[in-house]
């Protein structure tokens, strides 16, 4: 992952930028995450990448992760839906603008 990412949305955005800089032969992205977080991560990466790449989360890891309770994940997923509202999946420039507007630690993206 990219060192600039501070959260899952940042991971999706910066990974998209890295993949775009490669010659275009990447067809499948393999996300490795905890199983409780995998569907959320897949949604975020789908919003950042659109339908151009397959996103595989089948390598998730079962964890005893009380910090990521089902309730917390549900709240985060609602926040994710609001964040990506009115952004066409795959519109990485719109994702960049939304990150810069929504998160202080990504404000440098608007410069």
N, C-alpha and C positions, 0 to 999 in steps of 0.2 A: 504494500500500500504506500501511498504518497505521504510524506512527512507533513504536508500542509493540511491534511484532513484532521479535523477535530471531532468528527462524529460520523455517523453512517451516511448522512447526506453528503458530507464532504468526501467520504470515501468513494461514493458513487460518482460524484462530479469529477474529482481528480483522476479517478481510474479511467473515466471516459476520455479525458484530455490525453492521458498517456496512450490509450488504445488508438485514439485518432492520430497520434504522432507516429505510430507504427505503420507499416506498409499496407495494412488492410486485410491481412490474411487471417486475423483472429475471428473465428466464427462462434466459439463458445467461451463464456466466462465461467469459471468455477469459483463459487463463493464458499469459503469455509467459515462457518460461524457456529454458534451454539444453535441447537435445533429450535429452541424457543424463540430465537431471534431471526432464524433463516427466512421465514416468509416476509417479515418486515424488510430485511435487507434485499431480498429479491424484488419487492415492490419498488424500493428506492432505486435500485440499479436499473430496473425496467423503465422507470421514469427518466433516468439519465441517459439511457441507451436507446430507448424505443425498441422497435422490433428487429433491428439490424443484427443483433447478436442473441444467441441462445444463452440463457442464464441458468446455470445448474447449481442447485443448493443441496444435492443429494449427499454431499459429503459433510453434512452437519454433525456436530459433536454433542452427544447427550451430556449435560452437565447438571449438577445440583446447584443451580444458580438462583438463590433467593433474591438477589438484587434485581433480577429481571422476571418478576412475577407476571402472571397472566394479566393482571390489572394494569401494571405499568406498561407492558407491551401494548395493550389496548389503547391506553392514553397516547402513547407514542405514535401508534398507527393513525389515530385520529389527527394528531398534529401533522403527520406526514401527508395525509390527504389534503389538509388545509394548505400546507406549504406548496404542494404541487398543483393545487386548484388553478385552472385556467392556463396551465402550461402543457403544451402538446408533448407527449412522451417523445424523448429524443432531442428536444430543443435545448441543447446544452448552453446556448447563450442566454436563454431565458432562465435556466437553472442558475447560471452564474449571477445574473442580476438579482434573482430572488435571494440567493445566499448572501450577497453583499448588502442587500436591504434588510435582511431578517436577523443576521447574526453579527455582533460586533467583531468577533474574531475572523470574519471573512470580509470585513469592510474594505480591505486592501484590494479586493477583486474589482472594485468600481473605479480604481485609479487608472 
